[in-house]
Amino acid sequence: VIGKGFNAGDLGPNTIVGSAAFNLFMIIAICVMAVPNGEIRRQKHLDVFCVTAT
């Protein structure tokens, strides 16, 4: 894209970053809501969150 002389518009990169942040927050929210009240669970593997966040 850069080699062909294309430039990102004002909205493009911000839309991608905002969408990624929203998706990450939704994944976390669903994981929190899935645990019943009064029950404690620990995340053993953080690989999924690391991949989603990058």
SEZAZA-229093 format. One record per atom (N, C-alpha, C): x, z, y. Coordinates in steps of 0.05 Angstrom, whole numbers, padded with zeros to 5 digits, always signed. Example, Ala and Ser with C-alpha at 12.3 -4.5 7.8 and 13.67 -1.06 7.14 Angstrom:
BEGIN
+00264+00156-00114 +00246+00156-00090 +00264+00156-00066 +00257+00142-00045 +00273+00143-00021 +00258+00157+00001 
end
This chain:
BEGIN
+00017+00000-00024 +00000+00000+00000 +00017+00000+00025 +00038+00017+00025 +00055+00018+00049 +00072-00008+00051 +00081-00019+00029 +00097-00043+00030 +00082-00067+00040 +00056-00068+00037 +00040-00091+00046 +00031-00088+00076 +00039-00066+00088 +00032-00062+00116 +00004-00050+00121 -00008-00039+00101 -00034-00026+00105 -00030+00001+00118 -00048+00009+00135 -00047+00035+00147 -00072+00051+00140 -00069+00077+00137 -00092+00094+00132 -00108+00098+00157 -00134+00097+00155 -00151+00103+00178 -00151+00132+00184 -00165+00139+00206 -00166+00167+00214 -00180+00185+00193 -00200+00173+00180 -00217+00189+00162 -00206+00189+00133 -00191+00170+00125 -00183+00166+00097 -00170+00190+00084 -00146+00198+00093 -00132+00221+00081 -00147+00247+00082 -00160+00252+00105 -00176+00277+00108 -00199+00278+00088 -00211+00255+00082 -00233+00254+00063 -00223+00261+00035 -00200+00250+00028 -00189+00256+00001 -00181+00285-00002 -00168+00296+00018 -00160+00325+00017 -00185+00343+00017 -00204+00337+00033 -00229+00353+00034 -00244+00351+00008 -00245+00328-00004 -00259+00325-00029 -00245+00340-00052 -00219+00340-00052 -00203+00354-00072 -00207+00384-00069 -00207+00394-00044 -00212+00423-00039 -00240+00431-00048 -00260+00414-00042 -00287+00420-00050 -00289+00421-00080 -00277+00402-00094 -00278+00402-00123 -00265+00426-00135 -00242+00435-00124 -00229+00459-00134 -00246+00484-00130 -00258+00486-00106 -00276+00509-00101 -00300+00509-00120 -00311+00486-00126 -00334+00484-00143 -00326+00492-00172 -00303+00484-00181 -00294+00491-00208 -00291+00522-00210 -00278+00533-00189 -00275+00563-00189 -00302+00577-00188 -00320+00567-00172 -00347+00579-00169 -00362+00578-00196 -00361+00556-00209 -00375+00554-00235 -00362+00573-00256 -00336+00575-00255 -00323+00593-00274 -00330+00622-00268 -00333+00629-00243 -00340+00657-00236 -00369+00662-00244 -00387+00643-00239 -00415+00647-00246 -00420+00647-00276 -00403+00636-00292 -00407+00634-00321 -00402+00661-00334 -00388+00679-00322 -00382+00705-00334 -00405+00724-00328 -00417+00736-00349 -00440+00754-00344 -00432+00779-00328 -00451+00790-00314 -00446+00814-00298 -00436+00837-00315 -00416+00851-00305 -00405+00874-00319 -00384+00867-00340 -00379+00841-00344 -00359+00832-00363 -00334+00823-00348 -00311+00829-00359 -00286+00821-00347 -00272+00802-00366 -00264+00779-00355 -00249+00760-00370 -00224+00752-00355 -00202+00747-00369 -00177+00740-00356 -00170+00711-00364 -00159+00697-00345 -00150+00670-00350 -00122+00670-00362 -00119+00660-00386 -00093+00660-00399 -00077+00635-00391 -00090+00613-00389 -00077+00588-00383 -00085+00578-00356 -00066+00577-00338 -00072+00568-00310 -00065+00538-00307 -00059+00525-00328 -00051+00496-00326 -00073+00479-00313 -00098+00485-00321 -00121+00469-00311 -00123+00472-00280 -00121+00496-00271 -00122+00501-00242 -00099+00488-00227 -00075+00489-00239 -00052+00477-00226 -00054+00447-00225 -00064+00435-00246 -00068+00406-00246 -00089+00397-00226 -00111+00412-00225 -00133+00406-00207 -00124+00410-00178 -00107+00429-00173 -00098+00435-00145 -00077+00415-00135 -00064+00401-00153 -00044+00382-00143 -00053+00354-00140 
end
